[in-house]
Amino acid sequence: MSLLQGEFRVEDGCAYIRAERDSEAGEPPYYLPLFPREEAQLVDGNALEYQGSTYQDGDHIELSGGGPNLSLEEALDNGDLPENISIGERCRDEAHVFVVAPREI
């Protein structure tokens, strides 16, 4: 399991994490967090409610999980996404997929 840390961003109705990791291009990559259904929701199109916390655009966030090291477009083409997620049509195809681990009960 990996830890993704970065800045929570909302663009065109899609939630992203702008990772703190360095990239060769000099700009941190964007990740599209894929949450288990019913565990997270966008509120008013600019905030995320997850595990009892609310994250606004620009807030720091940490998520556990992992997944294929693929862009959204590649993951969709390969069928490498969990069945219990939904993705907005305007989400960045080049954003890398990060499957958020389900909350432990």
MIMAR-821614 format. One line per field, with one value per atom (N, C-alpha, C, CB): residue number from 0; residue in one letter; chain; atom name; x, y, z. Coordinates in nm, 3 decimals. Atoms other than C-alpha are relative to their C-alpha. Glycine has a CB too. Example, Ala and Ser with C-alpha at 12.3 -4.5 7.8 and 13.67 -1.06 7.14 Angstrom:
// residues 2
resi c(0, 0, 0, 0, 1, 1, 1, 1)
resn c(A, A, A, A, S, S, S, S)
chain c(A, A, A, A, A, A, A, A)
name c(N, CA, C, CB, N, CA, C, CB)
x c(0.089, 1.230, 0.090, -0.099, -0.082, 1.367, -0.077, 0.041)
y c(-0.119, -0.450, 0.120, 0.003, -0.119, -0.106, 0.109, 0.046)
z c(0.000, 0.780, 0.000, 0.125, -0.006, 0.714, 0.073, -0.142)
This chain:
// residues 105
resi c(0, 0, 0, 0, 1, 1, 1, 1, 2, 2, 2, 2, 3, 3, 3, 3, 4, 4, 4, 4, 5, 5, 5, 5, 6, 6, 6, 6, 7, 7, 7, 7, 8, 8, 8, 8, 9, 9, 9, 9, 10, 10, 10, 10, 11, 11, 11, 11, 12, 12, 12, 12, 13, 13, 13, 13, 14, 14, 14, 14, 15, 15, 15, 15, 16, 16, 16, 16, 17, 17, 17, 17, 18, 18, 18, 18, 19, 19, 19, 19, 20, 20, 20, 20, 21, 21, 21, 21, 22, 22, 22, 22, 23, 23, 23, 23, 24, 24, 24, 24, 25, 25, 25, 25, 26, 26, 26, 26, 27, 27, 27, 27, 28, 28, 28, 28, 29, 29, 29, 29, 30, 30, 30, 30, 31, 31, 31, 31, 32, 32, 32, 32, 33, 33, 33, 33, 34, 34, 34, 34, 35, 35, 35, 35, 36, 36, 36, 36, 37, 37, 37, 37, 38, 38, 38, 38, 39, 39, 39, 39, 40, 40, 40, 40, 41, 41, 41, 41, 42, 42, 42, 42, 43, 43, 43, 43, 44, 44, 44, 44, 45, 45, 45, 45, 46, 46, 46, 46, 47, 47, 47, 47, 48, 48, 48, 48, 49, 49, 49, 49, 50, 50, 50, 50, 51, 51, 51, 51, 52, 52, 52, 52, 53, 53, 53, 53, 54, 54, 54, 54, 55, 55, 55, 55, 56, 56, 56, 56, 57, 57, 57, 57, 58, 58, 58, 58, 59, 59, 59, 59, 60, 60, 60, 60, 61, 61, 61, 61, 62, 62, 62, 62, 63, 63, 63, 63, 64, 64, 64, 64, 65, 65, 65, 65, 66, 66, 66, 66, 67, 67, 67, 67, 68, 68, 68, 68, 69, 69, 69, 69, 70, 70, 70, 70, 71, 71, 71, 71, 72, 72, 72, 72, 73, 73, 73, 73, 74, 74, 74, 74, 75, 75, 75, 75, 76, 76, 76, 76, 77, 77, 77, 77, 78, 78, 78, 78, 79, 79, 79, 79, 80, 80, 80, 80, 81, 81, 81, 81, 82, 82, 82, 82, 83, 83, 83, 83, 84, 84, 84, 84, 85, 85, 85, 85, 86, 86, 86, 86, 87, 87, 87, 87, 88, 88, 88, 88, 89, 89, 89, 89, 90, 90, 90, 90, 91, 91, 91, 91, 92, 92, 92, 92, 93, 93, 93, 93, 94, 94, 94, 94, 95, 95, 95, 95, 96, 96, 96, 96, 97, 97, 97, 97, 98, 98, 98, 98, 99, 99, 99, 99, 100, 100, 100, 100, 101, 101, 101, 101, 102, 102, 102, 102, 103, 103, 103, 103, 104, 104, 104, 104)
resn c(M, M, M, M, S, S, S, S, L, L, L, L, L, L, L, L, Q, Q, Q, Q, G, G, G, G, E, E, E, E, F, F, F, F, R, R, R, R, V, V, V, V, E, E, E, E, D, D, D, D, G, G, G, G, C, C, C, C, A, A, A, A, Y, Y, Y, Y, I, I, I, I, R, R, R, R, A, A, A, A, E, E, E, E, R, R, R, R, D, D, D, D, S, S, S, S, E, E, E, E, A, A, A, A, G, G, G, G, E, E, E, E, P, P, P, P, P, P, P, P, Y, Y, Y, Y, Y, Y, Y, Y, L, L, L, L, P, P, P, P, L, L, L, L, F, F, F, F, P, P, P, P, R, R, R, R, E, E, E, E, E, E, E, E, A, A, A, A, Q, Q, Q, Q, L, L, L, L, V, V, V, V, D, D, D, D, G, G, G, G, N, N, N, N, A, A, A, A, L, L, L, L, E, E, E, E, Y, Y, Y, Y, Q, Q, Q, Q, G, G, G, G, S, S, S, S, T, T, T, T, Y, Y, Y, Y, Q, Q, Q, Q, D, D, D, D, G, G, G, G, D, D, D, D, H, H, H, H, I, I, I, I, E, E, E, E, L, L, L, L, S, S, S, S, G, G, G, G, G, G, G, G, G, G, G, G, P, P, P, P, N, N, N, N, L, L, L, L, S, S, S, S, L, L, L, L, E, E, E, E, E, E, E, E, A, A, A, A, L, L, L, L, D, D, D, D, N, N, N, N, G, G, G, G, D, D, D, D, L, L, L, L, P, P, P, P, E, E, E, E, N, N, N, N, I, I, I, I, S, S, S, S, I, I, I, I, G, G, G, G, E, E, E, E, R, R, R, R, C, C, C, C, R, R, R, R, D, D, D, D, E, E, E, E, A, A, A, A, H, H, H, H, V, V, V, V, F, F, F, F, V, V, V, V, V, V, V, V, A, A, A, A, P, P, P, P, R, R, R, R, E, E, E, E, I, I, I, I)
chain c(A, A, A, A, A, A, A, A, A, A, A, A, A, A, A, A, A, A, A, A, A, A, A, A, A, A, A, A, A, A, A, A, A, A, A, A, A, A, A, A, A, A, A, A, A, A, A, A, A, A, A, A, A, A, A, A, A, A, A, A, A, A, A, A, A, A, A, A, A, A, A, A, A, A, A, A, A, A, A, A, A, A, A, A, A, A, A, A, A, A, A, A, A, A, A, A, A, A, A, A, A, A, A, A, A, A, A, A, A, A, A, A, A, A, A, A, A, A, A, A, A, A, A, A, A, A, A, A, A, A, A, A, A, A, A, A, A, A, A, A, A, A, A, A, A, A, A, A, A, A, A, A, A, A, A, A, A, A, A, A, A, A, A, A, A, A, A, A, A, A, A, A, A, A, A, A, A, A, A, A, A, A, A, A, A, A, A, A, A, A, A, A, A, A, A, A, A, A, A, A, A, A, A, A, A, A, A, A, A, A, A, A, A, A, A, A, A, A, A, A, A, A, A, A, A, A, A, A, A, A, A, A, A, A, A, A, A, A, A, A, A, A, A, A, A, A, A, A, A, A, A, A, A, A, A, A, A, A, A, A, A, A, A, A, A, A, A, A, A, A, A, A, A, A, A, A, A, A, A, A, A, A, A, A, A, A, A, A, A, A, A, A, A, A, A, A, A, A, A, A, A, A, A, A, A, A, A, A, A, A, A, A, A, A, A, A, A, A, A, A, A, A, A, A, A, A, A, A, A, A, A, A, A, A, A, A, A, A, A, A, A, A, A, A, A, A, A, A, A, A, A, A, A, A, A, A, A, A, A, A, A, A, A, A, A, A, A, A, A, A, A, A, A, A, A, A, A, A, A, A, A, A, A, A, A, A, A, A, A, A, A, A, A, A, A, A, A, A, A, A, A, A, A, A, A, A, A, A, A, A, A, A, A, A, A, A, A, A, A, A)
name c(N, CA, C, CB, N, CA, C, CB, N, CA, C, CB, N, CA, C, CB, N, CA, C, CB, N, CA, C, CB, N, CA, C, CB, N, CA, C, CB, N, CA, C, CB, N, CA, C, CB, N, CA, C, CB, N, CA, C, CB, N, CA, C, CB, N, CA, C, CB, N, CA, C, CB, N, CA, C, CB, N, CA, C, CB, N, CA, C, CB, N, CA, C, CB, N, CA, C, CB, N, CA, C, CB, N, CA, C, CB, N, CA, C, CB, N, CA, C, CB, N, CA, C, CB, N, CA, C, CB, N, CA, C, CB, N, CA, C, CB, N, CA, C, CB, N, CA, C, CB, N, CA, C, CB, N, CA, C, CB, N, CA, C, CB, N, CA, C, CB, N, CA, C, CB, N, CA, C, CB, N, CA, C, CB, N, CA, C, CB, N, CA, C, CB, N, CA, C, CB, N, CA, C, CB, N, CA, C, CB, N, CA, C, CB, N, CA, C, CB, N, CA, C, CB, N, CA, C, CB, N, CA, C, CB, N, CA, C, CB, N, CA, C, CB, N, CA, C, CB, N, CA, C, CB, N, CA, C, CB, N, CA, C, CB, N, CA, C, CB, N, CA, C, CB, N, CA, C, CB, N, CA, C, CB, N, CA, C, CB, N, CA, C, CB, N, CA, C, CB, N, CA, C, CB, N, CA, C, CB, N, CA, C, CB, N, CA, C, CB, N, CA, C, CB, N, CA, C, CB, N, CA, C, CB, N, CA, C, CB, N, CA, C, CB, N, CA, C, CB, N, CA, C, CB, N, CA, C, CB, N, CA, C, CB, N, CA, C, CB, N, CA, C, CB, N, CA, C, CB, N, CA, C, CB, N, CA, C, CB, N, CA, C, CB, N, CA, C, CB, N, CA, C, CB, N, CA, C, CB, N, CA, C, CB, N, CA, C, CB, N, CA, C, CB, N, CA, C, CB, N, CA, C, CB, N, CA, C, CB, N, CA, C, CB, N, CA, C, CB, N, CA, C, CB, N, CA, C, CB, N, CA, C, CB, N, CA, C, CB, N, CA, C, CB, N, CA, C, CB, N, CA, C, CB, N, CA, C, CB, N, CA, C, CB, N, CA, C, CB, N, CA, C, CB, N, CA, C, CB, N, CA, C, CB, N, CA, C, CB, N, CA, C, CB)
x c(0.085, 0.000, 0.089, -0.097, -0.076, 0.123, -0.072, 0.023, 0.057, 0.068, 0.016, 0.069, -0.001, -0.027, -0.026, -0.107, 0.013, 0.028, 0.004, 0.113, -0.004, -0.046, -0.111, -0.006, 0.099, -0.281, -0.128, 0.052, 0.129, -0.649, -0.044, -0.106, 0.042, -0.771, -0.132, 0.109, 0.122, -1.108, 0.004, -0.130, 0.001, -1.117, -0.109, 0.140, 0.106, -1.420, -0.081, 0.058, 0.080, -1.604, 0.073, -0.115, -0.079, -1.321, 0.095, 0.079, -0.092, -1.122, 0.135, -0.058, -0.136, -0.744, 0.086, 0.061, -0.104, -0.442, 0.122, 0.031, -0.125, -0.146, 0.111, 0.003, -0.094, 0.126, 0.120, 0.047, -0.120, 0.420, 0.126, 0.006, -0.115, 0.647, 0.062, -0.041, -0.067, 0.907, -0.025, 0.153, 0.011, 0.863, 0.113, -0.139, -0.108, 1.116, -0.033, 0.026, 0.040, 0.916, 0.007, -0.142, -0.012, 0.959, -0.130, 0.052, 0.128, 0.589, -0.060, -0.098, 0.056, 0.421, -0.115, -0.048, 0.106, 0.191, -0.136, 0.033, 0.137, -0.185, -0.041, -0.099, 0.057, -0.353, -0.151, 0.061, 0.145, -0.720, -0.031, -0.069, 0.029, -0.820, -0.135, 0.000, 0.122, -1.076, -0.042, 0.020, 0.049, -1.270, -0.103, -0.060, 0.112, -1.489, -0.130, 0.017, 0.130, -1.852, -0.046, -0.105, 0.060, -2.032, 0.102, -0.071, -0.099, -1.702, 0.044, 0.121, -0.042, -1.645, -0.101, 0.142, 0.087, -1.844, 0.046, -0.145, -0.025, -1.794, -0.119, 0.027, 0.106, -1.993, 0.009, 0.013, 0.008, -2.103, 0.103, 0.020, -0.092, -1.859, 0.141, -0.055, -0.135, -1.552, 0.059, -0.001, -0.052, -1.508, -0.022, -0.070, 0.008, -1.451, -0.029, 0.130, 0.025, -1.606, 0.049, -0.152, -0.060, -1.403, 0.044, 0.119, -0.036, -1.369, -0.014, 0.143, 0.030, -1.526, 0.068, 0.035, -0.068, -1.316, -0.049, 0.154, 0.034, -1.390, 0.125, -0.114, -0.118, -1.118, -0.047, 0.089, 0.030, -1.144, 0.109, -0.012, -0.098, -0.969, 0.124, -0.059, -0.126, -0.603, 0.047, -0.013, -0.039, -0.601, 0.097, -0.125, -0.089, -0.332, -0.083, 0.116, 0.072, -0.456, 0.098, -0.117, -0.078, -0.307, -0.097, 0.087, 0.086, -0.459, 0.083, -0.078, -0.064, -0.365, -0.064, -0.012, 0.053, -0.402, 0.110, -0.110, -0.098, -0.225, -0.069, 0.077, 0.064, -0.316, 0.096, -0.108, -0.088, -0.186, 0.068, -0.080, -0.072, 0.078, -0.034, 0.156, 0.052, -0.137, -0.076, -0.091, 0.087, -0.307, -0.144, 0.032, 0.141, -0.685, -0.036, -0.090, 0.029, -0.702, 0.051, 0.064, -0.056, -0.471, -0.078, 0.147, 0.074, -0.660, -0.137, -0.014, 0.130, -0.993, 0.014, -0.064, -0.023, -0.853, 0.030, 0.114, -0.041, -0.707, -0.104, 0.129, 0.097, -1.009, 0.057, -0.052, -0.070, -0.785, -0.058, 0.143, 0.061, -1.033, -0.097, -0.073, 0.098, -1.239, -0.141, 0.011, 0.137, -1.606, -0.083, -0.066, 0.086, -1.737, 0.037, 0.008, -0.035, -1.617, -0.072, 0.155, 0.053, -1.753, 0.092, -0.147, -0.094, -1.553, -0.073, 0.124, 0.060, -1.672, 0.058, 0.017, -0.043, -1.652, 0.107, -0.118, -0.096, -1.441, 0.130, -0.062, -0.123, -1.165, 0.118, -0.011, -0.122, -0.808, 0.038, 0.115, -0.044, -0.713, 0.143, -0.013, -0.142, -0.345, 0.026, 0.082, -0.018, -0.400, 0.020, -0.122, -0.024, -0.264, -0.106, 0.141, 0.103, -0.509, 0.061, -0.063, -0.039, -0.480, -0.125, 0.062, 0.115, -0.723, 0.013, -0.010, -0.002, -0.799, -0.046, -0.089, 0.033, -0.802, -0.130, 0.115, 0.124, -1.140, 0.028, -0.085, -0.010, -1.192, -0.008, -0.112, 0.005, -1.120, -0.110, 0.135, 0.112, -1.413, 0.043, -0.120)
y c(-0.118, 0.000, 0.124, 0.000, -0.125, 0.350, 0.114, 0.034, -0.122, 0.691, 0.110, 0.040, -0.112, 0.972, 0.127, -0.019, -0.128, 1.320, 0.111, 0.019, -0.111, 1.644, 0.099, -0.049, -0.107, 1.930, -0.049, 0.128, 0.036, 1.854, 0.109, -0.022, -0.096, 2.020, -0.046, 0.016, 0.030, 2.039, 0.081, 0.032, -0.065, 2.115, -0.065, -0.011, 0.049, 2.080, -0.113, -0.048, 0.100, 1.875, -0.127, -0.034, 0.118, 1.626, 0.033, -0.051, -0.016, 1.580, -0.062, -0.066, 0.047, 1.545, 0.022, 0.073, -0.028, 1.525, 0.041, -0.125, -0.044, 1.730, -0.044, 0.158, 0.068, 1.512, 0.086, -0.129, -0.071, 1.645, -0.064, 0.002, 0.070, 1.397, 0.083, -0.139, -0.069, 1.537, -0.077, 0.014, 0.065, 1.466, 0.048, 0.029, -0.037, 1.474, 0.128, -0.112, -0.120, 1.750, 0.124, -0.016, -0.113, 1.969, 0.040, 0.116, -0.031, 1.983, -0.128, 0.067, 0.122, 1.738, -0.054, 0.027, 0.059, 1.493, 0.008, -0.144, 0.007, 1.488, -0.146, 0.079, 0.132, 1.178, 0.014, -0.071, 0.006, 1.093, -0.104, -0.036, 0.098, 0.935, -0.067, 0.068, 0.077, 0.660, -0.056, -0.115, 0.038, 0.626, -0.112, 0.121, 0.094, 0.330, 0.078, -0.101, -0.069, 0.433, 0.011, -0.073, -0.027, 0.575, 0.045, -0.122, -0.044, 0.668, 0.144, -0.090, -0.137, 1.006, 0.064, 0.003, -0.071, 1.274, 0.144, -0.004, -0.142, 1.611, 0.078, 0.028, -0.084, 1.883, 0.136, 0.013, -0.130, 2.194, 0.014, 0.112, -0.003, 2.099, 0.046, 0.084, -0.049, 2.227, -0.049, 0.149, 0.054, 2.031, -0.151, 0.068, 0.144, 1.666, -0.036, -0.067, 0.056, 1.491, -0.143, 0.007, 0.134, 1.184, -0.030, -0.010, 0.049, 0.994, 0.108, -0.052, -0.098, 1.269, 0.135, -0.056, -0.128, 1.551, 0.060, -0.018, -0.071, 1.815, 0.067, 0.104, -0.057, 1.915, 0.098, -0.111, -0.104, 2.239, 0.001, 0.139, -0.015, 2.311, 0.069, 0.079, -0.056, 2.371, -0.057, 0.147, 0.059, 2.179, -0.116, -0.048, 0.116, 1.924, -0.124, 0.019, 0.124, 1.563, -0.117, -0.019, 0.123, 1.218, -0.117, -0.017, 0.115, 0.898, -0.126, 0.022, 0.130, 0.532, -0.076, -0.081, 0.079, 0.299, -0.038, 0.077, 0.036, 0.229, -0.020, -0.126, 0.030, 0.078, -0.003, 0.097, 0.008, 0.053, 0.134, -0.042, -0.123, 0.306, 0.040, -0.018, -0.031, 0.412, 0.132, -0.113, -0.115, 0.722, -0.049, 0.083, 0.037, 0.725, -0.061, 0.121, 0.050, 0.675, -0.144, 0.091, 0.135, 0.370, -0.100, 0.000, 0.089, 0.221, -0.033, 0.064, 0.025, 0.262, -0.095, 0.133, 0.085, 0.105, -0.144, 0.055, 0.133, -0.191, -0.068, 0.010, 0.057, -0.242, -0.022, -0.130, 0.015, -0.196, 0.083, 0.035, -0.080, -0.004, -0.086, 0.122, 0.074, -0.136, 0.026, 0.040, -0.011, -0.193, 0.100, -0.134, -0.080, 0.014, 0.149, -0.054, -0.143, 0.358, 0.064, 0.020, -0.074, 0.628, 0.118, 0.047, -0.105, 0.886, 0.098, -0.060, -0.103, 1.215, 0.001, 0.136, 0.001, 1.250, 0.103, 0.022, -0.107, 1.567, -0.015, 0.133, 0.019, 1.419, -0.017, -0.122, 0.004, 1.444, -0.142, 0.068, 0.132, 1.143, -0.029, -0.013, 0.022, 1.198, -0.013, 0.114, 0.016, 1.200, -0.147, 0.058, 0.138, 0.886, -0.046, -0.016, 0.059, 0.656, -0.036, -0.125, 0.041, 0.611, -0.056, 0.120, 0.066, 0.358, 0.013, -0.151, -0.025, 0.470, -0.126, 0.121, 0.120, 0.186, 0.022, -0.035, -0.013, 0.118, 0.026, -0.127, -0.029, 0.243, -0.130, 0.099, 0.119, -0.018, 0.013, -0.023, -0.001, -0.114, -0.059, -0.076)
z c(0.000, 0.000, 0.000, 0.123, 0.013, -0.085, 0.070, -0.147, -0.057, 0.068, -0.105, 0.136, 0.094, -0.170, 0.079, -0.113, -0.069, -0.029, -0.103, 0.106, 0.092, -0.200, 0.024, -0.140, -0.005, -0.272, -0.066, -0.069, 0.055, -0.321, -0.096, 0.112, 0.102, -0.641, -0.062, -0.109, 0.074, -0.816, -0.129, 0.084, 0.130, -1.188, -0.085, -0.070, 0.088, -1.415, 0.063, -0.132, -0.069, -1.153, 0.035, -0.083, -0.035, -1.104, 0.115, -0.122, -0.114, -0.785, -0.037, 0.129, 0.026, -0.822, 0.123, -0.123, -0.098, -0.599, -0.081, 0.093, 0.062, -0.716, 0.093, -0.025, -0.089, -0.571, 0.034, -0.062, -0.044, -0.373, -0.056, 0.151, 0.057, -0.548, -0.112, -0.052, 0.111, -0.785, -0.128, 0.027, 0.130, -1.152, -0.088, -0.066, 0.092, -1.433, -0.074, -0.099, 0.072, -1.601, 0.088, -0.054, -0.090, -1.294, 0.068, -0.074, -0.063, -1.207, 0.055, -0.103, -0.058, -0.971, -0.084, 0.143, 0.080, -1.147, 0.071, -0.033, -0.052, -1.104, 0.012, -0.090, -0.019, -0.965, 0.014, 0.125, -0.011, -0.997, 0.108, -0.138, -0.105, -0.663, -0.027, 0.138, 0.021, -0.708, 0.136, -0.106, -0.134, -0.382, -0.011, 0.073, -0.004, -0.289, 0.013, 0.120, -0.007, -0.341, 0.144, -0.084, -0.131, -0.040, 0.104, 0.049, -0.100, 0.131, -0.020, -0.005, 0.028, -0.035, -0.092, -0.063, 0.092, -0.208, -0.017, 0.049, 0.025, -0.372, 0.049, -0.152, -0.054, -0.199, -0.067, 0.156, 0.067, -0.388, -0.112, 0.100, 0.112, -0.664, 0.030, -0.103, -0.029, -0.478, 0.131, 0.001, -0.126, -0.155, 0.002, 0.123, -0.012, -0.070, 0.146, -0.048, -0.132, 0.229, -0.003, 0.039, -0.005, 0.323, 0.141, -0.097, -0.134, 0.651, 0.106, 0.000, -0.103, 0.858, -0.014, 0.130, 0.024, 0.713, -0.130, -0.003, 0.122, 0.454, -0.053, 0.024, 0.066, 0.209, -0.105, -0.064, 0.098, 0.014, -0.106, 0.068, 0.106, -0.315, 0.056, -0.118, -0.049, -0.226, 0.132, 0.013, -0.129, 0.105, -0.019, 0.076, -0.003, 0.190, 0.033, 0.103, -0.024, 0.182, -0.008, -0.102, 0.004, 0.247, -0.016, 0.129, 0.029, 0.106, -0.009, -0.130, 0.012, 0.138, -0.115, 0.132, 0.110, -0.157, -0.096, -0.073, 0.102, -0.484, -0.132, 0.040, 0.126, -0.813, -0.115, -0.028, 0.118, -1.165, -0.024, -0.125, 0.032, -1.263, -0.144, 0.018, 0.133, -1.558, 0.002, -0.049, 0.012, -1.684, -0.001, -0.129, 0.004, -1.668, -0.134, 0.029, 0.134, -2.044, -0.017, -0.106, 0.011, -2.027, 0.085, 0.042, -0.090, -1.730, -0.057, 0.139, 0.062, -1.909, -0.120, -0.045, 0.117, -2.228, 0.041, -0.084, -0.045, -2.032, 0.089, 0.075, -0.093, -1.806, 0.138, -0.055, -0.128, -1.500, 0.113, -0.017, -0.107, -1.283, 0.080, -0.059, -0.080, -0.993, -0.050, 0.149, 0.048, -1.069, 0.080, 0.004, -0.088, -0.776, 0.001, 0.140, 0.006, -0.894, -0.118, -0.011, 0.114, -1.120, -0.026, 0.026, 0.040, -1.313, -0.090, -0.072, 0.083, -1.457, -0.140, 0.064, 0.140, -1.834, -0.031, -0.090, 0.029, -1.814, 0.077, 0.030, -0.076, -1.598, -0.094, 0.094, 0.082, -1.729, -0.036, 0.074, 0.043, -1.934, 0.041, -0.150, -0.031, -1.851, 0.150, -0.055, -0.145, -1.472, 0.032, 0.079, -0.040, -1.309, 0.099, 0.059, -0.085, -1.135, 0.136, -0.067, -0.135, -0.756, 0.067, 0.083, -0.061, -0.606, 0.152, -0.044, -0.144, -0.250, 0.074, 0.037, -0.078, 0.002, 0.076, 0.098, -0.077, 0.163, 0.147, -0.015, -0.143, 0.514, 0.078, 0.045, -0.085, 0.777, 0.102, 0.070, -0.095, 0.996, 0.131, -0.056)
